[in-house]
Amino acid sequence: MTTFDEKETSTTIAVHAFNTIQMFHLSVPLIVFSEVEHVGATQDWTTQVWSLDGQPVRTAEGVTLSDIYGPEILDDADILIFPAWPANLPAVDPELTRIIERAHARGAVIIGLCLGAFPVAASGIVDNRSIVTHWAAADQLAQDYPQVQVQPHALYIDHGDVLTSAGTASGLDACLHLVRERLGSRTATTVARQLVIAPHREGDQAQYIARPLRSEPVPGPVNAVIDSLLEHLDRPTTVEMMAQQAHMSQRNFTRVFTEITGTTPGKWLTQNRLNHARTLLESTQDSITDIARACGFASPVTFRQNFVAAFSTTPSSYRQRFHEQ
């Protein structure tokens, strides 16, 4: 998980492209990071597309992209993104693995979205660490690179220096996660609203769930409970109390809740309380004690422990970095 000890300055993002890449995959990081500038969050993010030979790239849809850089731009890149990989999963060019190794060694963040996890795994920088890719390719990734720990059900996994994600929609989640870690939850929420996508899905949610995440309230006892929880995050509650409100057994409530949200009621509630806390830390002068109370934590100590576990920084440090002066 990324830490927040220093202010971000300029950030250069290099997105890898190759012949037969699907335009949609390539567009995922481009649209999220261009929207960061569009909403006025920062003028210091630069995104460039590069290929191994610096030549124009012909996409899977037959469109030729000519504004392509070569590897020479990577010496200054703070983030390298591999948004995809050919569907036939060819061996990774040794020069590409050397590029990843060198960039990682000098401190660049390496990101593999969807099948882009394959070149990341090939580089060796995630040996003996967890990694995720599209669920349909998870077994192949584990077979090709037994030295990595494939987590087939996660949306994305962030080690701070390396981030990988599952399918294309999860790539949007991962890119928004990066925006949130570097520019704060308010900016990430603004970008998500502009793109009309869910503002925050935790990385350990399921890749595929029985029902889509809701963007608007829909009828049903569990969704009614969710609406109530979001309106009253300060109130103490338990899964048993949630189930009673929905007039369901605790077991059945937990099953349906997980189908709807992709995570358990307890995890969901903690995630949303912490997200609300980040917003209050960014936008108010309320004390840590008041914020802990407003977000439903039993004490400032419990709040701090949960916050550090989730974001690898303290509430005070987060406020110092992201508060709107």
Secondary structure, 3 states (H helix, E strand, C coil): CCCCCCCCCCEEEEEECCCCCCHHHHHHHHHHHHHHHHCCCCCCEEEEEECCCCCCEECCCCCEECCCECHHHHHHCCEEEECCCCCCCCCCCHHHHHHHHHHHHCCCEEEECHHHHHHHHHCCCCCCCEECCCHHHHHHHHHHCCCCEECCCCCEEECCCEEEECCHHHHHHHHHHHHHHHHCHHHHHHHHHHHCCCCCCCCCCCCCCCCCCCCCCCCCHHHHHHHHHHHCCCCCCCHHHHHHHCCCCHHHHHHHHHHHHCCCHHHHHHHHHHHHHHHHHHHCCCCHHHHHHHCCCCCHHHHHHHHHHHHCCCHHHHHHHHCCC
